[in-house]
Amino acid sequence: MNKVVAHFLNGRILKGLTMDFTPAKERFHIVEEEIPGAAPREIAMGELKGLFFVKDLEGDLGHAKSNVFDPQDAAAGRKIHIEFKDGEVLDGVTQGYAPNRPGFFVVPADRKGNTERCYVNAAATRRVSFI
């Protein structure tokens, strides 16, 4: 089970667990951990801004988000700058971005943050560029 935070194009956020997410499928499921016995919620990929795979569903409210790369972190891949249509900016490292693909994974530059990696829906981006 992966801990995830789903950010939707309409601004909604859903936290929970998934075990069937794969970019090749059009749908996957999230079980909300805060609601014991809750049925899995089906999520359509086209509704997502991004799916954030996190260390903790609560997050760290005291952590100041950063897009600065740690010079000592030699993560594999290419550095990328993502501007979402809603104004959020995310810098990170990717191994799978291609402009013609529906989405791609990113490991955030902020390795001390709660997000371990993120699947970005390309349709939710305004601009994507390599750094």
Buried (B, 14 or more C-beta within 10 A) or exposed (E): EBBBBBBBBEEEEBBBBBEEBEBEEEEBBBBBEEEEEEEBBEBEBEBBBBBBBBEEBEBEEEEEBBBEBEEEEEBEBEBBBBBBEEEBEBBBBBEEBEEEEBBBBBBBBBBEBBBBBBBBBBEBBEEBEEE
